[in-house]
Amino acid sequence: MNAPQRIAASFNVEKARADFEILSRTVYGKPLVYLDSGASAQKPRVVLDTMRDFAQSEYANVHRGVHFLSAAATDRYEAARRTVQKFLHAAHEEEIIFTKGGTEAINLVSYSYLAPLTQPGDEIVLSVMEHHSNIVPWHFLRERAGAVLKWVDVGDDGSLDIEALDAAITKKTKLVAVTHMSNVLGTVTPLKEIVARAHAKGVPVLADGCQGAVHEIVDVQALDVDFYAVTGHKLYGPTGIGTLYAKRAHLKTMRPFNGGGEMIREVMKDRISYADAPARFEAGTPPIIETVGLATALDYLSGFDRAAVAAHEHDLLTYAREQVRQFNWLRVIGDAPGKGAILSFEADGMHAHDLATILDREGVAVRAGHHCAQVLMERFGVASTSRASFALYNTRADVDALVAGLAKARGILA
């Protein structure tokens, strides 16, 4: 008999699940068990309703008109910026730049901040567990400017060696770029200490917070991080919207990323001048409806006791880890202390895609592949893994369905 679900009294998972209509559907005649929130979280009804209502009754382009709807839409758009500021505990609202997602946010830092500073031989320090979005932009600088990428390894349990990272920072280091939480291992990095050590050597830090901001309470001022990138669709919001937090001092020196309307102060035949941040980095018509949706998603998430949600997700991870111990043919990748609610694994004699396909037919949605982390796959000697990622709306019954599906897959594929 399965153990009863232990949930903090201040968090009611069944009540939360009722906010997500998609979770009530079936696939292949089975109840949907959605364990792919690390790739993209489902959206609560309030986010979908708010976006639709805004499009129906308040929509217009922002910043460009004096008519009623334009003013109303601009108010909603800028209010969303303040919502993100509050969510990340940033000191100034102009430190919040809206982007298409975490990937564009990191590319913005690469092009606007680091590229003008990079000379051949300059170094960028990364960990081997970075998502491709926090690797490829730095490869651009390696290819185009002669930068050197320095890699910091992780332990066999997926933990980051802070001493090794510290040792990798030299007089040639221009930036440390590190995840806040690994999308494969679930490892939560000691970001505050990383920042402190890098700053002691005069080196700024960029954090990929696309996973971390979902599961951790983020205070960019307390972390003292220079850049922090997030994406909306993992935070129970829409796709096509994300943000970059950047310290105001950096934004004042950064060149524009895209050129066009909105990011200029004056355009003449023989000269041009640019707007101050954040407008300087938000060229063209922004994803207005999605920005309103993001603000609603952050308000929704912030409406919970975040510590209670974290305890719930940790309980799910612990329960899942205990349940899969019965399978001696399954190897969990990543068991770092304090890791987030992600369970990645490989199974003897079963390709990750085949395993995920069988799980899908049981109604269980997991991710399979290299998870945009091929450097990490190489570190652990695997081509791919299967990954179950848990969210606030998951339950122990979801874990039981995963475990039953794994057992069935073993019977078919072994």
Buried (B, 14 or more C-beta within 10 A) or exposed (E): EEEEBEBBEEBBBEEBBBBBEEBEEEBEEBBBBBBBBBBBBBBBEBBBEBBEEBEEEBBBBBBEEEEEEBEBBBEBBBEBBEBBBBBBBBEEBBBBBBBBBBBBBBBBBBBBBBBEEBEEEBBBBBBBBBBBBBBBBBBBBEEEBEBBBBBBEBEEBBBBBBEBBBEBBEEBBBBBBBBBBBBBBBBBBBBEEBBBBBBEEEBBBBBBBBBBBBBBBBEBEEBBBBBBBBBBBBBBBBBBBBBBBBBEEBBEEBEBBBEEEBBBEEEEEEEEEBBEBBBBBBBEEBBBBBBBBBBBBBBBBEEBEBEBBBBBBBBBBEBBBEBBEEBEEBBBBBBBEEBBBBBBBBBEEBBBEBBBEBBBBBBBBBBBBBBBBBBBBEBBEBEBBBBBBBBBBBBBEBBBBBBBBBEBBBEEBE
